[in-house]
Amino acid sequence: MTSSAATPIPVTVLTGYLGAGKTTLLNRILTENHGKKYAVVINEFGEVGIDNDLVVNADEEIFEMNNGCICCTVRGDLIRIIGGLMKRADKLDGMIIETTGLADPAPVAQTFFTDDDVRAKTRLDAIVTVVDAKFFLDRLNDSHEAEEQVAFADVILLNKTDLVSAEELNAVEAKIREINKYAKVFHTQKSEIELDKILDRGAFDLQRILSVEPEFLDEHHHHHEHDGEITSTSVTIDGPVNPERFRMWISGVLREKGQDILRSKGVLAVEGEDRRLVFQGVHMLMDSNWGQTWKPGDARTSKMVFIGRKLDNDALRRGFLACAQKR
Amino acid sequence: MSTAGTATPPQQALEVGGYVVGLGFTNDGRVAVATGAGKLVFVTGAATAASITGEVAVHRGASLSFARDPAGDAFLSGGDDGRLVRVGADGATGELLDTKGKWIDALASSARRGLIAASAGKQVHLLKAGTVQVLGPHPSTVTDVSFSPDGSRLAATHYGGVSIHLTDRPGEKPRTLAWKGSHLAVRYSPNTKFVATATQENAIHVWRLASGADMQMQGYLTKVKSLAWSADSNWLVSSGAEIAVCWGFAGKGPEGQPPLELNTHSVGATVTQVAAHPTGPFMALGFSHGAVEIADLEKKRVLPLAERVDSPVSAIAWSPDGWRVVAGTESGVLRLVDLKPKS
């Protein structure tokens, strides 16, 4: 087969409601002296104030795939833009895709599962969501996009922390955790953050989710009657999965519940295999790859995370546990 | 793979320094190569002892689209810097259009009418003798353009189908050929009876222009990026499969008929680019691992031309006399093959 030795270019998707601080962050990425070459794809209302060869305007053309999957929408313009950027002779260190404040992150993420060329040449590194600490709770009340952007995130910049009190900040962070327990949260002011914390992190590699154990938050938030409907849950098997049984089960779950399950991620141990099986899904689309090698002394456990609406935690737990490799 | 038993025609490979975006021939037989490095590279056209004779810097970033100039011994290159540039066979350059950074994604020309079509975003710029008219906006970004053989019409494809413009009445509302989905390439048949598109969804779509009836051909392994009609319009050949998929348009057409499927010599690789011989029933095929082959549509067989180089063929072309094939890869390897028998 083809053996283009080129490593896939990491792509960061930048979401966040209007005014949260995305443009400030992008301007910093474009002006800071980091020695890296990033292509920045801005949305059609983007206000990046820098004239740069590698700033590309996107018109966010979303189209439905005629593949019978009702929630399968992708960004046609991204396929075209990534194709064009791949023709360039200069090697890119990364790509950042900004979405409009009102955008649902799903079509962008799904593009990376759907198009062969995009899959071959790029790697979805992380979805980074900028959250406005002052107005986030208000946004949740008047738009479901604000909630979805948090639900999809691998990394959250809780921004403008200087504009709120400590209590307000705690309330916002608790709300974020109700929606998405598994994202990495950074507190920022004026979107100031070291770029290596958000770019090329391998967040979509998901190794981290094994170490994220947010159970302590549950002690304070055991009431499940909160008004936002998106929640997250995880299940761990204390050992390897049977890959065939897992594949059957997860395909069934995503086929039936994929509209409600926004993100699914997993890092799985497989008997007789020294590498982690890394699984990720966005709605009904899924993909799995061999990830990093288990080190001696690593506990070879298998863990799945689901983020979505109306999650039947018990059914997901029972279903996943039944995928355990019988000894 | 081996080509034992087949005499390989004279050929040569050389590096041109960037993704090969487009290929053409000068009047004196040199090859012009538009690259992702934003250059037009000229190569001596002889298949043996080919070498780079010169290169012209054209764009700040990459060349994205390429066509033959409709008048004179020159080429057109559209770039990601938003500029459409004419480059003469002598290397002289002239800017024809500046869209202020809007990518020029697709280019076509009509020698018959001296027309150039350059798409940028949802608009198509129609150039004739120094004047520019704007077609559109179309429903979404235009991904490809194709002139009818006489240049009287221009097909522009975009999400949801094709818009057919009358080139002498650019202000008029275009005829719409609708088919839901993302279309990536469009080609008028040489007999002007059909318009075909390649689509994102592993299928091609064809309209009969007289009746407006349309047909969908699916079952490809991957999305289809490249389409070509044979010179006699009897065959429509496409990329996107491990075999050469040839739809027959002679007689009653392909409705209800399976395509002619020609096995290739590149097992495990898919066809990425196709180009029709200027006059005969031959189709040049470029593969995902860089091999080049020729389908003989009359004898219904495929001949190997050039071995794999481990990068997908991104452009392929025939010389105007039909005796040479030139192919370029994403990694910038150019191959020239001479088919002319030694006299």
Chai-1 contact restraints between the chains, C-beta under 6 A:
chainA,res_idxA,chainB,res_idxB,connection_type,confidence,min_distance_angstrom,max_distance_angstrom,comment,restraint_id
A,M1,B,G268,contact,1.0,0.0,6.0,A-B,restraint_1
A,T2,B,S288,contact,1.0,0.0,6.0,A-B,restraint_2
A,T2,B,H289,contact,1.0,0.0,6.0,A-B,restraint_3
A,S3,B,D310,contact,1.0,0.0,6.0,A-B,restraint_4
A,D53,B,R60,contact,1.0,0.0,6.0,A-B,restraint_5
A,D53,B,G61,contact,1.0,0.0,6.0,A-B,restraint_6
A,E61,B,S140,contact,1.0,0.0,6.0,A-B,restraint_7
A,F63,B,Y159,contact,1.0,0.0,6.0,A-B,restraint_8
A,F63,B,S182,contact,1.0,0.0,6.0,A-B,restraint_9
A,N66,B,G181,contact,1.0,0.0,6.0,A-B,restraint_10
A,N66,B,E201,contact,1.0,0.0,6.0,A-B,restraint_11
A,G76,B,S182,contact,1.0,0.0,6.0,A-B,restraint_12
A,G84,B,L64,contact,1.0,0.0,6.0,A-B,restraint_13
A,G84,B,D80,contact,1.0,0.0,6.0,A-B,restraint_14
A,K87,B,Y19,contact,1.0,0.0,6.0,A-B,restraint_15
A,K87,B,G36,contact,1.0,0.0,6.0,A-B,restraint_16
A,K87,B,A62,contact,1.0,0.0,6.0,A-B,restraint_17
A,R88,B,G36,contact,1.0,0.0,6.0,A-B,restraint_18
A,R88,B,G61,contact,1.0,0.0,6.0,A-B,restraint_19
A,R88,B,A62,contact,1.0,0.0,6.0,A-B,restraint_20
A,A89,B,G18,contact,1.0,0.0,6.0,A-B,restraint_21
A,A89,B,G36,contact,1.0,0.0,6.0,A-B,restraint_22
A,A89,B,A37,contact,1.0,0.0,6.0,A-B,restraint_23
A,D116,B,T222,contact,1.0,0.0,6.0,A-B,restraint_24
